[in-house]
């Protein structure tokens, strides 16, 4: 008997040659291309932010600078907030290197209280150095705490709190302390007469010392 034809709605046999997966090296090449394209767009966004200011950064301008379609920018970063968040994460690397593995008192080797005081000062100074980017990247609350850079900061502060007081609720206190370093709050305070970075650093040191004498 002649072989019967498959039903019209039959699911294709994905083990057949026609549906066999691409070779592993092809998948690897596609992933490598995606990584390179993402880095290329991020480099372009860095140049646009430096030239026009992060607050004026647009997806169109980044696409033109990177010589790619706007759809490529959206595909990699989702929206403008996602792109700014990626730029923020890149800017955070030097700060993270300092408090995770740099020299004391910011890095390992100092007393946890000293490290916590140094951390606050480092964050305040780092954000002022990249103020335009951090202010532009301020996002809605439900996204703010999911930003990788914010999660790393919280993990670090909570760890130091736990070492200073094992009985404390280090998770909640970590968030509470980071509230002092909130970008929008710091930006607001620095706009008030008589408030400068040194005053905010002294306030942070006083807060930490009073909480953990």
ABEGO torsion letter per residue (X at the ends): XBBBBBBAABBBBAABAAABBBBAAAAAAAAAAAAAAAAAAAAAAAAAAAAAEAAABBAAAAAAAAGBBAAAAAAAAGBAAAAAAAAAAAAAAAAAAAAAABBOAABBGBBAAAAAAAAAAAAAAAAAAAAAAAAAABBBAAAAAABAAAAAAAAAAAAAAAAABAABBAAAAAAAAAAAABAAAAAAAAABBGBBAAAAAAAAAAAAAAABX
